[in-house]
Amino acid sequence: MSERRLCRLDELADPGSRGLEASDTGLPWDIFLVRSDGAVHGYRNSCPHTGAPLDWTPDQFLDLDHAFIQCAVHGALFRIEDGVCLRGPCLGQALRPVPVQVAEGWVLLDDVGTKPA
């Protein structure tokens, strides 16, 4: 298994979010991390409804209460734990997960299965 460092865990507030760029064979693609209740989740930065990035302001992926991931384009709300849309035009669809793990104070990208579609 191949892993890459994305950021230090202490650089990601709890609750909080952060956008990053990842790449595979030199092709960049945008992802974001969400930290909530001690867990870190990774997703592609692409709304399942429009394909647009979810953030209008850098690193702002959460609603005002930090309870849900929110699409800045149309306000759809996604569950942090699994990316499933609970409200909005993409109801029932989900964000594309990016496998991440935390080890030795780092958030790591697991390269297995993360190639962009």
Buried (B, 14 or more C-beta within 10 A) or exposed (E): EEBBEBBEBEBBEBBBBBBBEBEEEEEEBBBBBBBBEEEBBBBBBBBBBBEBBBBEEEBBBBEEEBEBBBBBBEEBBBBBEEBBBEEBBBEEBBBBBBBBEBEEEBBBBBBEEBEBE
